[in-house]
Amino acid sequence: MTLKYRSIWISDIHLGTRGCKAEELREFLDSVECDTLYLVGDIIDLWKFKSGLYWPALHNDIVHRIMQKARQGTKVVYIPGNHDELFRKYTGMHFNGIDIRLNAQHETADGRRFLILHGDEFDSIVCHNKSLAYIGGEAYEVLLLVNRWFNAIRSRLGYQYWSLSAFLKHKVKNIVSFMNSYQHILSLEARKRNVDGIICGHIHHAEISSMELQKTYCNCGDWVESCTALVEDFSGQLEIIRWLEDGQELLQQASGNLSRAA
C-alpha cells in the first residue's frame, strides 16, 4: 500500500552516522509517492567523516531510493544544510535527476507560497562559531547513544519509544528560548521575502505553527530521533507525519479506503 502526497519534505537524515534511523526511513520512502520531494539539508553528515567513515549498505539504499524516485518522475530538490554544506558549491546543478539549490520557493495547491531553506543561516551559533557548533554536534551524538540504550531497555520492558533529547528540548529553558527566537527571525525573513511562511529543518524539532506577522512556520524534523516528515496533500493542507507513531495506522487507513473504493 502506498501513501500519495503532492509534496514531501524531509531533513536531517545524517547519513554516515550511527544515529541515523535509515531502516525506518527506507520503510517510509518505500511507502510514499509524491510529485515533489524536498531534501531540506543535513542529508549526509560530512562533519562525521572527519572522525572516521561509517557508511553501511543501508545508507546506500536510502540514496538509491531517492535517485529511483527521481528517475520515476518525482521532482527532487536538494537544499544542503550545514553538515553537508560542501554541496552548496554545486548550487544550480542537476545531478542524477536531483536539483541542488541554496533555497527554493514552493506554492501549495491552495495558493500559499513558502520559502524552503535548511535554517542554519539563522542560527547564530553555526554562523559565527563553527567550532562550538561542531562540539555541540558531538555532544548530541553522545545523547543519541544514551537514548538508544535507554530505549532498548524500555523496549524489553514493553514500553514504547520515548525521546530523551526531545524531552530535554522542551524542559531546558535556554533551548526553548532559542527555538522561540529562531521562529521570530524566520518570521521576519518571511516578511522580507513576501511569502506566507517558512519550511525548514536544522533544529530537529518537527512543528507546524503560526509565527508573528501572520506567517506559518513548518519544520520537518529529523531522522535520527523523531522520524518525521512534512507532507502536503492534494488540497494544499500541510501535516507532520510521525512515522514511528503513525506509519502503520496511515497505511492501514489507506488500505481500508482502497478496499471501500473497490
C-alpha angles and dihedrals in degrees: 000000000000129000111219124208137168093229138003130195124196129170144168097038092150097203108193094047131095089231094065112111092216096157092057091045092050089053090049094049090048090052101050140064126189142167092232130023119194119199101202102197142284090063092141117029103223090170090070091055087074090069097042139305119278113174117146123188090257090066089053087053090059093052091047093050093052091049090047091055089052091051091050092056106272112137105234120196120187118200108183120222133205095281091053097029090132087081092059090083087065092060111146094027125121112219122183091331094315122117115215115210138164089227139339142206122231129193115207123221089259093055104260118139122219131189111222121205138141094248104226088110087075098043105097092199092058094040098048107024113032094167090058090047090052091051088049089052091053091050089050090054090055090050090051090051091052088047092054093052091044092053093044088060091045090051092053089051091052098254126135125248114286124186114227093188093049088052091052091049090059095043105041106087096211092053093049089049090050093052091050091050090046091057092046092055091047092051089056090050090050090054091047092052092043094234132136095238152336130259115196146142128200102105097064094232117118114213146145113203144143115263130196119288090038092286127143121233120205126179117182094205123213149285100232096070120356101029094216137160135186113230136186120208123212092269092057098255116145124218139172114235114205098198099194092054103028107026101092093041092052091050091049091050091050091049091050092049090051092050092051091048090053 
